[in-house]
Amino acid sequence: MELFGFKNELRLLQQARAMTRTIARFTSFLFLTFPGVQASAQHLWWNLEKQTNATCLYGEITVLATYPAIYYCGANWHPGEAAGGYCGIQDNSLKERRTIFSIWDTSPTLHPMVTEADPRTQFGRFGGEGEGGHTHMPWPWETNHTFQFFVQKQPGGKSGTTDTRYYIFDPAEQRWLHSATINSPNGDKKSVTTIGGGMNSFLENFLGKDKDRPRLALYRLWLGPGTDAMKCLTRAGGDGTWGTLHDAYFLAAGDRAKLDEVFVQLESNYGQPTFGGKGIKLAPISEKPMPAEVVAALKKLPQARKTQIGN
């Protein structure tokens, strides 16, 4: 997984260990919800280029091949740390897809609370070995269309707390939607107030079934201290089947021969993939600026209604 020198190798290893703890917690939650599940996942570990104090994150996920029971996590920040969080899209069944946004507890006694939510957003707590606040919204995302999301952290209304807001772009209405705000007690933990410090994206088969079916998604992330200072992340390492395609990073799963067929079908529009792996050094993707219309829209985002719990 070495891409950027010894220091980055050590940092990526630390992130991987932290993510292992996070996945263990999440898997325990899945075991409680879906008895007998054997979840499996592939990851991208992003080089944040020392943006440890970032509070804004813009991301894009383009799913090119899918099948039910897959979670395409766009970003998992501060894995294994206090109030770490994650968001992305899920292919739940042939009839339902959704977007997910959740935050882990700051500590066993300091719990996050959903204070604002879109009328379609469902929320509550999740449990297992780890606990936190969970939200999801039914969302009919489509393959070969880019799903856009934005996460922003700001001081909460109550002293000593942080609000994490999650927005998604509605391509049909050409507007941004405020899915939810989760308020977390800080508890003197820096990871509660920032998004930088450690981040990955992943593709997870959360039921452990139909493992031969091809799944493929492209990922891009921008990170920064504000909407006017978002930097494109251009370097990442990975595990499982990963690499670069169409000037973005990809994660894939499924029977390799079937995946190769998918790549061949996509070649005219997306080009050929470059696979990562142990001892393979990939060139970084292009440092693309955020689209000007996105930057402008993120400065005037809507606000969802307050929840009864948050009042």
N, C-alpha and C positions, 0 to 999 in steps of 0.2 A: 504493500500500500504506500510505499515511500514515493513521494513526488517532489518534495520541496526541501530536502535536507534533513539532517539529524534532529534539529529542534522541532520541526514540523512533524517528523515521524513520532517523536515522543508525545507531542500534543495530540496527534491523531490516535495514538494508542490509548492515551488517557480518556479521550472522548469515547473510544470504542468500549472501554471498560465501563464508563458511566452509562453508555447506551445499553450495554448488556443488563445492567441493573434495572434500567427503565423498561426494557422489553420484558424482563422477568416479571415486573409488576403488572405490565399491561397483559402479558400472557396469563397471569393469575386471574386477572379480571375476565379474560376470555374463557378460562376454564370454568369459572363460576357461571358465566352466561351461557356458554356452549360446552357442556360436559364432553370430555373426550377429544377436544380440539387439539390439533398439533400445528400451531402457527409457524410459518416460515417467512423470512424476509430477506431482502437485499437492501444495501444502504449506500448512500453517497455521504462522505464526510467532507464538509466544505472548509476551505481555507478562508477564514474571515479577515485576513490581512490586518490583524490587531484592532479590529473594531469592537473592542470589548464593552464600550459604553453605548452601543447603538440602541435606539429605541423604536426604529421604524424598519419594517420589512415588507418588501413587495415581491411577489412571486408569481410564476407562471408554470402550469402543468398542462402538457398536451398528451393525452392518452391516445396511442395509435393502435393498440390491440388490447382487448379486455375480456373478462369473463367474471361472473359473479363471485363474491366473497374475497374481493381485493380492496385493500386500502392504499391509496396513493397519497402518502404523506408528503405535502409540499415542504414543510419545515417542522423540525422538532428541535426547539432551542433549549439550552441548558439541560441536556439529558442527564437524569440522575441527580439533579440539584433541586434546591428549594424552589417551588413554584415554577418549575420547568413546564413548557407547554408544547402543543403541537396542533397543526391544522392541515386540512387537505380534503380530498374527495374520496368517496367510497362507492364501489359497485356492489350493492347489497344483494340484488336479485335481478331476474329478467324484467321485473316490474318496478324496481325502486333503486334510485341512486340518491346520494345525499352529500352534503358538506359537513365536516366535523371540526370543532374547535374546543379544546379542553386545556385545563390548567391543573397541575398537581398541587397538593397542599403545601403550604409553606413549612409546616411542621405538623405533628400529630394533633396539636391543639389549635393551630392557626389555619383555618379553612377558607378557601375562596368562595365568592358568592356572585351569582349572576344578577347584575343590577339593571341591565338594559337588554332588550331582546326584540327581534322582529316577531310579528304575530305567528309566523310559521316555525320559528325556532323552538325546539323542545330542549329542556334542560333539567338537570338534577345532579346528583352525586354518583360517582362510581366507586367501587370498593374492591378489595382483594388484599394483596400484600401492600399495595400503595393505594392512596385515595386522592380524590380531587373533585373539581367541578367540571361537568361534561355538558356540551351542547351539540346538537345536530339539527340541520335543516334539510328537509327533502329538497333535492335540487337536480333537475334533469340535465346534467352536463352531457356533452356528446363527444364521441371519439373524433379525432382530427380537428377539434376546435379547442382553442387555448382557454383554460380556466385561469382567471386572474384573481388574486387575493392580496389583501393588505392587512398588516398587523401593526398596531401602534400602542406603545406604553406611555402613560402619563400619570402624574400624581393623582391619587383618588380624592374624592370629595371629603373623606374622613382622613384626619391626620394619621400618618404612619401606614398608609395603604397605597396601592398602585392599581390603576385601571389598565387592563389589556383589552383593546377593542379589535374586533375582527370584522372585516368588510369583504364582500365579494362583488364582482362586476356582473351585471345582468346584460348579456349581449342583445337580447330581444328588446329590452327597454332602453338600452344604451345609457345605463346609469348604475351607480354604485349603491349597494344595499348594506346596511348595518345589521349583521347577523346577531351579534351579541357583544356585551361588555362583561368581563369577569373581573371583579375587584378582589385583590389579594392583600392580606396583612403582610407588611414588609418583614417584621421580625428580625430586623438588623441583617438581612440577607441580601447581598448585592444582586444575586440572580433574580430576585423578584422585580427589580426596577429596570433591568436591561434585557435586551434580546441577544446581544453579542456574548461571546465567551465560549461558545460551543454550539455547533449546529449540524444536523444531518437531515437528509430526506430519505424516505424509504418506500419500498413497495412490499406489501405484506399480504400473504394468503392467510387470512385470519381464521379460516375453517380447515385449512390443510387438505382441501379436496381438489380434484381435477388439476393436479400439478403439471400435467402434460400440456394443458391449454396455454397458448401464447398470451403473455401480458407484456406490454411495452409502453413506457411513458418517457417524455422529455421533461427536463427540469431546468429552470433558470431562476436565480434569486438576486435581489438587490437589497443592500443593507446600509443603514446610516443613522445619524443622529436627528435627522429631520427630512421632510419631503424634498427639500432643495439640495440635499447633500447625500443622495443615495448612490452607492457604489456597486457596480455589477461584480458579482463573485465569479471569477474566471477559472479557479482551480479547485479540484476536488479529487479525493481518492475514493475507493469503493470496495465492496465485496459482492460476492455472487456474480451475476452477469451484468456488467456495466461498461460504460465507455462514453464516447462522444458521437453525436449524430446531428446533422443539420445545425451545427454551431451551438449545440446545447449538450448537457449531460443526459444520458439515458440510464434507466434501470429496466431489466427484463427478466422474465421467468417463463418456464415452460420447456417442453421438449426442444432440444437444440435444433433438430431437423425442421420442426414446425416453425421455430423462430426464424431460421434462415429463410424459409419461404416468405414470411412476413417482411423481412428486410428486403428481399428481392422485389416484392410487390410495391414497396415504398420507395425504391431507389430513384425512380424518375422524379419524384417530388422532394425527397429528403436526402438523396445521396447515399453513400455507403457508410456503414458504421465503422468506428475505430474502437476496438475492444481494449479495456484496461485489464490489469491483472498483476500478479506478483512479479516485481522486477521490470514492469513495463512503465515507461515514463511517457505520459501523454502531453501533448502541447496544450496550453490553456485555450479555452474558448475565447471568442472576441469580447472585449470590454464594451458592450453596447450601452449607450445611455438609455435611461428610461424614456419612453415616448413622451413628448411634450404635453400631449393631451391627457396622459395619465397623471403627470406631475400637477397639472392645473386642476384636475378633478380631485386629487387627494387633498387639496387645500380647502375644499368646500364640501366635505363629506356630510351625509345626513346623520341624524341621531335617532336611534330606535327609542321606543317608549320605555319608560321605567317599569320594572317588574314589581309586583306586590312584595316579593321577598326583599327587593332592594330599597323599598321605601322605609 
